[in-house]
């Protein structure tokens, strides 16, 4: 499919505007509009939602989201070179695309969005994990977003969706599972991108739960999980000894053997431990 909207194919857009991908910005452009439309469909029914997109680049996914019926798209782009290409898309979809130039880590998009809100993005590799953690750890829950449909390096996608007992299981998996339903919905080889990255990629779809799966204070849970996985090869009684002098008793109270290692402990037990630690 060379076009989904009467606009030029992406290779032509990139050539016209001189948009070679920049490694410093974590850019790898996805040029196949069939694929960008497929990613947009994985985001669900967009007709009644505003969509936040981070790092649209030349606008492949942007076009997919709009062609699939997104009510409105807010695209945040750091690379000023991409703005003329995005302006052409805005012209083709009057009133449905707003582009903000700037750093997604520093911009509050909420003033520009009307709920319900979904987030869909081929995230720049260098900020993807940080943005995900922010979206999963807001001060209040439920968050401003209903779902996240995000492209990551395959290894990161596996860490987000990992289960206890696997090497990929850790802080990201626990953060995601505590407050969301997360699954990998699409895998992409390096050659799908320009330039091809050294690794495969995958799209993860996360749906926000109305409330966390198990009760726990977010800050205490984060502290417990960070301490447990910072020394993941140690038994928990050693890895967590800095949290409380009687940590063995608290582990037992939470139903966790003190000799267990972090990667064996399910989310429910970590939440029970966070409650035991918070109890003082």
Number of C-alpha atoms within 10 A of each C-alpha: 8 14 13 16 14 8 14 13 17 20 16 11 21 20 10 11 14 11 17 15 16 12 13 9 14 16 23 22 27 25 21 18 20 16 18 21 20 15 25 25 17 19 25 15 14 22 14 13 21 23 31 23 25 26 25 28 28 28 27 24 28 31 28 22 27 25 15 19 17 24 18 23 28 22 24 21 22 17 18 11 15 21 20 13 18 24 15 13 22 19 11 16 15 9 11 17 23 18 16 17 15 14 14 18 11 7 12 9 13 12 7 12 18 13 13 14 22 24 23 28 26 27 23 22 18 13 14 19 17 11 14 17 14 11 15 21 16 12 10 8 14 16 18 18 18 18 23 25 27 25 25 24 21 20 13 20 25 21 19 27 22 22 20 16 14 12 12 19 22 26 23 22 21 25 21 25 22 22 22 23 15 21 18 18 15 16 16 18 14 17 13 17 17 15 16 14 18 10 12 17 22 21 24 26 25 25 18 22 17 12 13 17 15 14 14 20 13 18 13 18 22 19 13 20 23 17 19 26 19 14 15 16 14 16 16 24 21 16 22 25 14 11 14 12 10 12 21 19 16 22 24 13 15 19 13 21 16 18 13 15 21 27 19 16 19 15 19 16 15 24 25 21 25 25 19 19 21 13 8 7
